[in-house]
Amino acid sequence: MQNKLVTEKIIGCAYKVYNTMGFGFLESVYEKCLLIELKKSGLEAVAQKTITVKYEGETVGDFVADILVENSIILELKSVRRLIRAHEVQLVNYLVATGKDVGLLLNFTEDKVEVKRKVRTLKKTDQQDP
């Protein structure tokens, strides 16, 4: 399934969770609720997925993605008053480290679900100097 269609489904699921649960729960509660909705919508989703980080072909560590959808989209969940730049940078670093192209930062705020879509910037290795 195309990433755009998958992200639309994910966002719809996040709104369903927010409309049902409201604000004020820990991220772990939203994660479990979202996992249920993602599976109900027909998406393959794995919570707390350990992903190995490599540098120059060597393993340098691991991180745990909140949710990995369709083995291609990383979800980072927050339940904070407002997102800060570090939250976005964290998700982008996850994309770079894994080679995944798309990630969603989902923040369950007091008023709404805040959604930030991040796309890994591809390095152009085939360009030559003029």
DSSP file (Angstrom, degrees, kcal/mol; ACC not computed):
  #  RESIDUE AA STRUCTURE BP1 BP2  ACC     N-H-->O    O-->H-N    N-H-->O    O-->H-N    TCO  KAPPA ALPHA  PHI   PSI    X-CA   Y-CA   Z-CA
    1    1 A M              0   0    0      0, 0.0     5,-0.0     0, 0.0     2,-0.0   0.000 360.0 360.0 360.0 138.8    0.0    0.0    0.0
    2    2 A Q     >  -     0   0    0      1,-0.1     4,-2.1     4,-0.1     3,-0.5  -0.313 360.0-122.7 -63.7 140.6    1.3    3.4   -0.9
    3    3 A N  H  > S+     0   0    0      1,-0.2     4,-3.0     2,-0.2     5,-0.2   0.839 109.7  56.3 -54.9 -38.1    2.8    5.5    2.0
    4    4 A K  H  > S+     0   0    0      1,-0.2     4,-1.9     2,-0.2    -1,-0.2   0.917 109.5  45.1 -63.1 -42.6    0.4    8.4    1.5
    5    5 A L  H  > S+     0   0    0     -3,-0.5     4,-2.0     2,-0.2    -1,-0.2   0.889 113.7  50.3 -67.1 -38.6   -2.6    6.1    1.8
    6    6 A V  H  X S+     0   0    0     -4,-2.1     4,-2.6     2,-0.2    -2,-0.2   0.930 109.7  49.7 -65.8 -45.0   -1.1    4.4    4.9
    7    7 A T  H  X S+     0   0    0     -4,-3.0     4,-2.6     1,-0.2    -1,-0.2   0.883 108.9  53.2 -63.5 -36.2   -0.4    7.7    6.6
    8    8 A E  H  X S+     0   0    0     -4,-1.9     4,-2.1    -5,-0.2    -1,-0.2   0.917 110.5  47.2 -62.3 -42.4   -3.9    8.9    5.9
    9    9 A K  H  X S+     0   0    0     -4,-2.0     4,-2.3     2,-0.2    -2,-0.2   0.916 111.6  51.0 -63.2 -43.3   -5.3    5.7    7.6
   10   10 A I  H  X S+     0   0    0     -4,-2.6     4,-2.4     1,-0.2    -2,-0.2   0.930 110.2  48.5 -60.5 -46.7   -2.9    6.2   10.5
   11   11 A I  H  X S+     0   0    0     -4,-2.6     4,-2.3     1,-0.2    -1,-0.2   0.899 109.8  52.6 -62.3 -40.8   -4.0    9.8   11.1
   12   12 A G  H  X S+     0   0    0     -4,-2.1     4,-2.0     1,-0.2    -1,-0.2   0.904 109.6  49.2 -60.1 -41.4   -7.6    8.7   10.9
   13   13 A C  H  X S+     0   0    0     -4,-2.3     4,-2.4     2,-0.2    -2,-0.2   0.897 108.6  53.1 -64.5 -40.4   -6.9    6.1   13.6
   14   14 A A  H  X S+     0   0    0     -4,-2.4     4,-2.5     1,-0.2    -2,-0.2   0.902 109.2  48.9 -62.7 -41.0   -5.2    8.6   15.8
   15   15 A Y  H  X S+     0   0    0     -4,-2.3     4,-3.0     2,-0.2    -1,-0.2   0.887 109.3  52.7 -65.6 -37.8   -8.2   10.9   15.6
   16   16 A K  H  X S+     0   0    0     -4,-2.0     4,-1.6     2,-0.2    -2,-0.2   0.929 110.8  47.2 -62.6 -44.5  -10.5    8.0   16.5
   17   17 A V  H  X S+     0   0    0     -4,-2.4     4,-3.3     2,-0.2     5,-0.4   0.936 114.2  47.0 -61.3 -46.8   -8.4    7.3   19.5
   18   18 A Y  H  X S+     0   0    0     -4,-2.5     4,-2.8     1,-0.2    -2,-0.2   0.926 111.1  50.7 -63.2 -44.5   -8.3   11.0   20.6
   19   19 A N  H  < S+     0   0    0     -4,-3.0    -1,-0.2     1,-0.2    -2,-0.2   0.805 118.5  39.7 -63.8 -28.5  -12.1   11.4   20.1
   20   20 A T  H  < S+     0   0    0     -4,-1.6    -2,-0.2    -5,-0.2    -1,-0.2   0.892 129.1  26.5 -84.6 -44.4  -12.7    8.3   22.2
   21   21 A M  H  < S-     0   0    0     -4,-3.3    -3,-0.2    -5,-0.2    -2,-0.2   0.773  87.6-161.2 -94.7 -29.4  -10.1    8.8   24.9
   22   22 A G     <  -     0   0    0     -4,-2.8     3,-0.3    -5,-0.4     2,-0.2  -0.386  38.5 -39.3  75.7-160.5   -9.6   12.6   25.1
   23   23 A F  S    S+     0   0    0     87,-0.2    86,-0.1     1,-0.2    87,-0.1  -0.664 100.3  57.1-103.5 154.5   -6.5   14.2   26.6
   24   24 A G        +     0   0    0      1,-0.4     2,-0.2    84,-0.4    -1,-0.2   0.385  67.3 117.8 115.5  -1.8   -4.5   13.4   29.7
   25   25 A F        -     0   0    0     -3,-0.3    -1,-0.4     1,-0.1    83,-0.1  -0.512  68.1 -96.9 -91.2 163.8   -3.3    9.8   29.4
   26   26 A L    >>  -     0   0    0     -2,-0.2     4,-1.6     1,-0.1     3,-0.9  -0.361  36.9-108.4 -70.0 157.3    0.3    8.6   29.3
   27   27 A E  H 3> S+     0   0    0      1,-0.2     4,-2.7     2,-0.2     5,-0.2   0.860 118.2  62.7 -54.7 -37.0    1.8    7.9   25.9
   28   28 A S  H 3> S+     0   0    0      1,-0.2     4,-2.0     2,-0.2    -1,-0.2   0.836 101.6  50.4 -62.2 -33.2    1.6    4.2   26.6
   29   29 A V  H <> S+     0   0    0     -3,-0.9     4,-2.3     2,-0.2    -1,-0.2   0.934 111.9  46.4 -69.6 -46.4   -2.2    4.3   26.8
   30   30 A Y  H  X S+     0   0    0     -4,-1.6     4,-3.0     1,-0.2     5,-0.2   0.890 110.4  55.4 -61.7 -37.8   -2.5    6.1   23.5
   31   31 A E  H  X S+     0   0    0     -4,-2.7     4,-2.3     2,-0.2    -1,-0.2   0.936 109.3  45.2 -60.6 -47.2    0.0    3.6   22.0
   32   32 A K  H  X S+     0   0    0     -4,-2.0     4,-1.7     2,-0.2    -1,-0.2   0.901 115.3  47.6 -65.1 -41.0   -2.1    0.6   23.0
   33   33 A C  H  X S+     0   0    0     -4,-2.3     4,-2.1     2,-0.2    -2,-0.2   0.925 112.6  48.8 -64.8 -44.3   -5.3    2.3   21.8
   34   34 A L  H  X S+     0   0    0     -4,-3.0     4,-2.9     1,-0.2     5,-0.2   0.879 106.8  56.3 -64.7 -37.9   -3.7    3.2   18.5
   35   35 A L  H  X S+     0   0    0     -4,-2.3     4,-2.1    -5,-0.2    -1,-0.2   0.908 107.5  49.4 -59.6 -42.4   -2.4   -0.3   18.0
   36   36 A I  H  X S+     0   0    0     -4,-1.7     4,-2.2     2,-0.2    -2,-0.2   0.935 113.2  46.2 -61.7 -47.1   -5.9   -1.6   18.3
   37   37 A E  H  X S+     0   0    0     -4,-2.1     4,-1.7     2,-0.2    -2,-0.2   0.889 110.4  52.8 -65.8 -40.0   -7.3    0.9   15.8
   38   38 A L  H  <>S+     0   0    0     -4,-2.9     5,-2.4     1,-0.2    -1,-0.2   0.928 111.6  45.9 -61.9 -44.4   -4.5    0.3   13.3
   39   39 A K  H ><5S+     0   0    0     -4,-2.1     3,-1.4     1,-0.2    -1,-0.2   0.889 109.9  54.3 -66.4 -39.1   -5.1   -3.4   13.4
   40   40 A K  H 3<5S+     0   0    0     -4,-2.2    -1,-0.2     1,-0.3    -2,-0.2   0.828 105.7  54.4 -62.0 -30.6   -8.9   -2.9   13.0
   41   41 A S  T 3<5S-     0   0    0     -4,-1.7    -1,-0.3    -5,-0.2    -2,-0.2   0.452 123.7-105.1 -84.8   0.4   -8.1   -0.8    9.9
   42   42 A G  T < 5S+     0   0    0     -3,-1.4     2,-0.3     1,-0.3    -3,-0.2   0.583  75.3 135.3  90.8  10.2   -6.2   -3.6    8.4
   43   43 A L      < -     0   0    0     -5,-2.4     2,-0.6    -6,-0.2    -1,-0.3  -0.726  57.1-123.9 -94.4 141.8   -2.7   -2.3    8.9
   44   44 A E        +     0   0    0     -2,-0.3    26,-3.5     2,-0.0     2,-0.4  -0.732  40.9 173.8 -80.3 123.8    0.2   -4.4   10.2
   45   45 A A  E     -A   69   0A   0     -2,-0.6     2,-0.4    24,-0.2    24,-0.2  -0.998  19.5-167.8-139.9 136.4    1.5   -2.6   13.3
   46   46 A V  E     -A   68   0A   0     22,-2.2    22,-2.5    -2,-0.4     3,-0.5  -0.987  15.1-144.9-125.1 127.3    4.1   -3.6   15.9
   47   47 A A  E    S+A   67   0A   0     -2,-0.4    20,-0.3    20,-0.2    19,-0.2  -0.634  77.3   9.3 -90.9 149.6    4.6   -1.7   19.1
   48   48 A Q  E    S-     0   0A   0     18,-2.5     2,-0.6    17,-0.3    -1,-0.2   0.895  81.4-175.5  52.9  48.6    7.9   -1.1   20.8
   49   49 A K  E     -A   65   0A   0     16,-1.3    16,-2.7    -3,-0.5     2,-0.4  -0.654  20.2-136.3 -80.6 119.0    9.9   -2.4   17.8
   50   50 A T  E     -A   64   0A   0     -2,-0.6     2,-0.4    14,-0.2    14,-0.2  -0.633  23.4-169.4 -76.4 128.1   13.6   -2.6   18.5
   51   51 A I  E     -A   63   0A   0     12,-3.1    12,-2.1    -2,-0.4     2,-0.3  -0.981  17.2-130.2-125.0 128.9   15.5   -1.2   15.5
   52   52 A T  E     -A   62   0A   0     -2,-0.4     2,-0.5    10,-0.2    10,-0.3  -0.565  16.2-146.1 -79.1 136.2   19.3   -1.6   15.1
   53   53 A V  E     -A   61   0A   0      8,-3.4     7,-2.9    -2,-0.3     8,-1.2  -0.889  17.1-166.3-104.0 131.4   21.3    1.5   14.3
   54   54 A K  E     -A   59   0A   0     43,-0.6     2,-0.4    -2,-0.5     5,-0.2  -0.877  12.9-166.1-119.4 151.4   24.3    1.1   12.1
   55   55 A Y  E >  S-A   58   0A   0      3,-3.0     3,-2.2    -2,-0.3    -2,-0.0  -0.987  81.3 -13.6-134.3 123.9   27.2    3.4   11.2
   56   56 A E  T 3  S-     0   0    0     -2,-0.4     3,-0.1     1,-0.3    -1,-0.1   0.863 131.4 -52.8  52.6  37.3   29.5    2.6    8.3
   57   57 A G  T 3  S+     0   0    0      1,-0.2     2,-0.4     0, 0.0    -1,-0.3   0.452 117.6 109.3  82.4  -0.1   27.9   -0.9    8.2
   58   58 A E  E <  S-A   55   0A   0     -3,-2.2    -3,-3.0     2,-0.0     2,-0.3  -0.894  74.5-111.0-114.5 141.8   28.6   -1.6   11.9
   59   59 A T  E     +A   54   0A   0     -2,-0.4    -5,-0.3    -5,-0.2     3,-0.1  -0.501  38.0 167.8 -68.5 127.7   26.0   -1.8   14.7
   60   60 A V  E     -     0   0A   0     -7,-2.9     2,-0.3     1,-0.4    -6,-0.2   0.426  58.6 -44.2-120.4  -5.0   26.3    1.1   17.1
   61   61 A G  E     -A   53   0A   0     -8,-1.2    -8,-3.4     2,-0.0    -1,-0.4  -0.972  51.1-104.5 164.4-176.2   23.1    0.8   19.1
   62   62 A D  E     -A   52   0A   0     -2,-0.3     2,-0.3   -10,-0.3   -10,-0.2  -0.943  18.5-168.1-134.9 155.1   19.4    0.2   19.1
   63   63 A F  E     -A   51   0A   0    -12,-2.1   -12,-3.1    -2,-0.3     2,-0.6  -0.953  22.2-125.3-137.1 163.2   16.4    2.4   19.6
   64   64 A V  E     -A   50   0A   0     -2,-0.3     2,-0.3   -14,-0.2   -14,-0.2  -0.932  17.4-147.3-113.9 115.6   12.8    1.4   20.2
   65   65 A A  E     -A   49   0A   0    -16,-2.7   -16,-1.3    -2,-0.6   -17,-0.3  -0.610  14.6-135.1 -76.5 136.6   10.2    2.8   17.8
   66   66 A D  E    S-     0   0A   0      9,-0.5   -18,-2.5    -2,-0.3     2,-0.3   0.968  87.3  -7.4 -55.1 -54.2    6.8    3.4   19.5
   67   67 A I  E     -AB  47  75A   0      8,-1.6     8,-3.1   -20,-0.3     2,-0.5  -0.991  60.3-157.8-145.3 137.4    5.0    1.8   16.6
   68   68 A L  E     -AB  46  74A   0    -22,-2.5   -22,-2.2    -2,-0.3     2,-0.5  -0.979  18.0-158.2-114.3 122.3    6.2    0.5   13.2
   69   69 A V  E >>  -AB  45  73A   0      4,-2.9     3,-2.6    -2,-0.5     4,-2.3  -0.870  69.4 -14.3-108.2 130.7    3.4    0.3   10.6
   70   70 A E  T 34 S-     0   0    0    -26,-3.5    -1,-0.2    -2,-0.5   -25,-0.1   0.769 111.5 -80.6  53.3  28.5    3.6   -1.9    7.5
   71   71 A N  T 34 S+     0   0    0    -27,-0.3    -1,-0.3    -3,-0.2     3,-0.1   0.716 128.6  70.2  52.6  23.7    7.3   -2.2    8.2
   72   72 A S  T <4 S+     0   0    0     -3,-2.6    30,-0.8     1,-0.3     2,-0.5   0.572  80.3  63.0-139.9 -20.7    7.8    1.2    6.6
   73   73 A I  E  <  -Bc  69 102A   0     -4,-2.3    -4,-2.9    28,-0.1     2,-0.5  -0.954  62.9-149.9-121.4 124.0    6.4    4.0    8.7
   74   74 A I  E     -Bc  68 103A   0     28,-1.6    30,-2.6    -2,-0.5     2,-0.5  -0.766   9.4-158.4 -92.0 129.7    7.7    4.9   12.1
   75   75 A L  E     -Bc  67 104A   0     -8,-3.1    -8,-1.6    -2,-0.5     2,-0.5  -0.936   5.7-169.1-108.4 128.7    5.3    6.5   14.6
   76   76 A E  E     - c   0 105A   0     28,-2.6    30,-2.4    -2,-0.5     2,-0.3  -0.977  14.5-156.9-114.7 117.3    6.6    8.5   17.5
   77   77 A L  E     + c   0 106A   0     -2,-0.5     2,-0.3    28,-0.2    30,-0.2  -0.746  14.3 176.0-101.0 142.0    3.8    9.2   20.0
   78   78 A K  E     - c   0 107A   0     28,-2.7    30,-2.7    -2,-0.3     2,-0.1  -0.953  23.2-165.8-136.0 156.5    3.8   12.1   22.5
   79   79 A S        +     0   0    0     -2,-0.3     2,-0.3    28,-0.2   -52,-0.1  -0.568  47.7 128.3-139.1  71.8    1.3   13.4   25.1
   80   80 A V  S    S-     0   0    0      1,-0.1     3,-0.1    -2,-0.1    30,-0.1  -0.837  71.0-110.1-127.2 161.2    2.8   16.8   25.8
   81   81 A R  S    S-     0   0    0     -2,-0.3     2,-0.3     1,-0.2    29,-0.2   0.910 100.4  -6.3 -58.2 -43.9    1.5   20.3   25.9
   82   82 A R  S    S-     0   0    0     27,-0.1    -1,-0.2    -3,-0.0     2,-0.1  -0.993  74.1-111.7-153.2 149.6    3.5   21.2   22.9
   83   83 A L        -     0   0    0     -2,-0.3     2,-0.3    -3,-0.1    24,-0.0  -0.468  28.5-154.1 -76.5 149.6    6.1   19.6   20.7
   84   84 A I    >>  -     0   0    0     -2,-0.1     3,-1.3     1,-0.0     4,-1.1  -0.803  32.7-101.7-117.9 166.1    9.6   21.0   20.7
   85   85 A R  H 3> S+     0   0    0     -2,-0.3     4,-2.6     1,-0.3     3,-0.2   0.838 117.6  65.2 -56.1 -35.6   12.2   20.7   17.9
   86   86 A A  H 3> S+     0   0    0      1,-0.2     4,-2.3     2,-0.2    -1,-0.3   0.835  97.0  56.1 -59.6 -33.5   14.0   17.9   19.7
   87   87 A H  H <> S+     0   0    0     -3,-1.3     4,-1.6     2,-0.2    -1,-0.2   0.921 110.7  44.0 -63.5 -43.2   10.9   15.7   19.1
   88   88 A E  H  X S+     0   0    0     -4,-1.1     4,-2.4    -3,-0.2    -2,-0.2   0.906 112.6  51.2 -68.3 -42.0   11.0   16.2   15.4
   89   89 A V  H  X S+     0   0    0     -4,-2.6     4,-2.7     1,-0.2     5,-0.2   0.895 106.2  56.2 -63.0 -40.2   14.8   15.8   15.2
   90   90 A Q  H  X S+     0   0    0     -4,-2.3     4,-1.9    -5,-0.2    -1,-0.2   0.928 109.1  45.9 -56.6 -47.1   14.5   12.5   17.1
   91   91 A L  H  X S+     0   0    0     -4,-1.6     4,-2.1     2,-0.2    -2,-0.2   0.917 111.8  50.7 -64.9 -43.6   12.0   11.2   14.5
   92   92 A V  H  X S+     0   0    0     -4,-2.4     4,-2.6     1,-0.2    -1,-0.2   0.907 108.9  52.3 -61.5 -40.9   14.2   12.3   11.6
   93   93 A N  H  X S+     0   0    0     -4,-2.7     4,-2.8     1,-0.2    -1,-0.2   0.893 107.3  52.7 -61.7 -39.2   17.2   10.6   13.1
   94   94 A Y  H  X S+     0   0    0     -4,-1.9     4,-1.8     2,-0.2     6,-0.3   0.906 109.7  49.1 -61.2 -41.5   15.2    7.4   13.4
   95   95 A L  H  X>S+     0   0    0     -4,-2.1     4,-2.1     2,-0.2     5,-0.6   0.933 113.3  45.7 -63.9 -45.8   14.4    7.7    9.7
   96   96 A V  H  <5S+     0   0    0     -4,-2.6    -2,-0.2     1,-0.2    -1,-0.2   0.925 113.2  50.1 -63.1 -44.6   18.0    8.3    8.7
   97   97 A A  H  <5S+     0   0    0     -4,-2.8   -43,-0.6     1,-0.2    -1,-0.2   0.818 120.4  34.6 -65.6 -31.2   19.2    5.4   11.0
   98   98 A T  H  <5S-     0   0    0     -4,-1.8    -1,-0.2    -5,-0.2    -2,-0.2   0.663 100.2-125.2 -98.0 -18.4   16.8    2.9    9.6
   99   99 A G  T  <5 +     0   0    0     -4,-2.1    -3,-0.2     1,-0.3     2,-0.2   0.531  60.4 146.3  80.4   4.9   16.5    4.0    6.0
  100  100 A K      < -     0   0    0     -5,-0.6    -1,-0.3    -6,-0.3    -2,-0.1  -0.502  42.8-147.9 -72.9 146.7   12.8    4.3    6.4
  101  101 A D        +     0   0    0    -29,-0.3    19,-2.5    -2,-0.2     2,-0.4   0.799  69.7  41.0 -88.4 -30.1   11.3    7.1    4.3
  102  102 A V  E     +cD  73 119A   0    -30,-0.8   -28,-1.6    17,-0.2     2,-0.3  -0.946  53.6 172.1-131.2 140.9    8.3    8.3    6.3
  103  103 A G  E     -cD  74 118A   0     15,-2.5    15,-3.0    -2,-0.4     2,-0.4  -0.989  16.8-148.5-140.6 151.2    7.6    9.0   10.0
  104  104 A L  E     -cD  75 117A   0    -30,-2.6   -28,-2.6    -2,-0.3     2,-0.6  -0.982   2.8-155.7-121.8 131.4    4.7   10.5   11.8
  105  105 A L  E     -cD  76 116A   0     11,-3.0    11,-2.1    -2,-0.4     2,-0.6  -0.932  18.0-169.7-100.9 115.8    5.0   12.4   15.1
  106  106 A L  E     -cD  77 115A   0    -30,-2.4   -28,-2.7    -2,-0.6     2,-0.6  -0.937   4.8-172.7-115.1 117.6    1.6   12.2   16.8
  107  107 A N  E     -cD  78 114A   0      7,-2.8     7,-3.1    -2,-0.6     2,-1.3  -0.942  16.1-150.7-114.9 119.1    1.0   14.4   19.8
  108  108 A F  E     + D   0 113A   0    -30,-2.7   -84,-0.4    -2,-0.6     5,-0.2  -0.726  33.3 177.5 -88.0  93.4   -2.2   13.9   21.8
  109  109 A T        -     0   0    0      3,-2.3   -28,-0.1    -2,-1.3   -27,-0.1  -0.178  45.8 -93.4 -91.2-177.8   -2.6   17.5   23.2
  110  110 A E  S    S+     0   0    0    -29,-0.2   -87,-0.2     1,-0.2     3,-0.1   0.835 122.7  26.6 -63.2 -33.1   -5.3   19.1   25.3
  111  111 A D  S    S-     0   0    0      1,-0.2     2,-0.3   -89,-0.1    -1,-0.2   0.666 126.8 -23.3-107.6 -21.2   -7.2   20.3   22.2
  112  112 A K  S    S-     0   0    0     -5,-0.1    -3,-2.3   -90,-0.0     2,-0.7  -0.958  71.1 -73.9-170.5 178.4   -6.4   17.9   19.4
  113  113 A V  E     -D  108   0A   0     -2,-0.3     2,-0.5    -5,-0.2    -5,-0.2  -0.910  44.3-150.5 -94.8 120.6   -4.1   15.4   17.8
  114  114 A E  E     -D  107   0A   0     -7,-3.1    -7,-2.8    -2,-0.7     2,-0.5  -0.815  13.7-164.0 -92.7 129.3   -1.1   17.3   16.4
  115  115 A V  E     -D  106   0A   0     -2,-0.5     2,-0.5    -9,-0.2    -9,-0.2  -0.956  13.7-179.8-120.9 128.4    0.4   15.6   13.4
  116  116 A K  E     -D  105   0A   0    -11,-2.1   -11,-3.0    -2,-0.5     2,-0.5  -0.992  13.7-155.7-125.0 123.4    3.9   16.2   11.9
  117  117 A R  E     -D  104   0A   0     -2,-0.5     2,-0.4   -13,-0.2   -13,-0.2  -0.856  11.6-168.2 -99.5 128.4    4.9   14.2    8.9
  118  118 A K  E     -D  103   0A   0    -15,-3.0   -15,-2.5    -2,-0.5     2,-0.4  -0.940   5.6-162.9-120.0 140.2    8.6   13.8    8.4
  119  119 A V  E     -D  102   0A   0     -2,-0.4   -17,-0.2   -17,-0.2     2,-0.2  -0.977  27.3-114.4-123.3 133.4   10.3   12.4    5.3
  120  120 A R        -     0   0    0    -19,-2.5     2,-0.6    -2,-0.4   -27,-0.0  -0.456  30.2-126.2 -65.7 131.7   13.9   11.3    5.2
  121  121 A T        -     0   0    0     -2,-0.2     2,-0.3   -29,-0.1    -1,-0.1  -0.703  23.8-136.0 -80.8 122.4   16.0   13.5    3.0
  122  122 A L        -     0   0    0     -2,-0.6     2,-0.4     1,-0.0    -1,-0.0  -0.623  10.9-131.2 -82.0 134.8   17.8   11.4    0.5
  123  123 A K        -     0   0    0     -2,-0.3     2,-1.0     1,-0.0     3,-0.1  -0.712  17.2-130.9 -83.8 133.5   21.4   12.1   -0.1
  124  124 A K        +     0   0    0     -2,-0.4     3,-0.3     1,-0.2    -1,-0.0  -0.751  35.5 165.9 -87.7 105.6   22.3   12.4   -3.8
  125  125 A T        +     0   0    0     -2,-1.0    -1,-0.2     1,-0.2    -2,-0.0   0.571  67.8  64.6 -95.4 -10.6   25.3   10.2   -4.2
  126  126 A D  S    S+     0   0    0     -3,-0.1     2,-0.3     2,-0.1    -1,-0.2   0.410  76.3 107.4 -95.8   4.0   25.2   10.2   -8.0
  127  127 A Q        -     0   0    0     -3,-0.3     2,-0.3     1,-0.0     0, 0.0  -0.581  54.9-154.8 -80.4 142.5   25.8   13.9   -8.5
  128  128 A Q        -     0   0    0     -2,-0.3    -2,-0.1     1,-0.0    -3,-0.0  -0.864  25.7-100.1-113.8 152.7   29.2   14.9   -9.8
  129  129 A D              0   0    0     -2,-0.3    -1,-0.0     1,-0.1     0, 0.0  -0.453 360.0 360.0 -67.4 142.0   30.9   18.2   -9.3
  130  130 A P              0   0    0      0, 0.0    -1,-0.1     0, 0.0    -2,-0.0   0.493 360.0 360.0 -68.7 360.0   30.6   20.5  -12.3
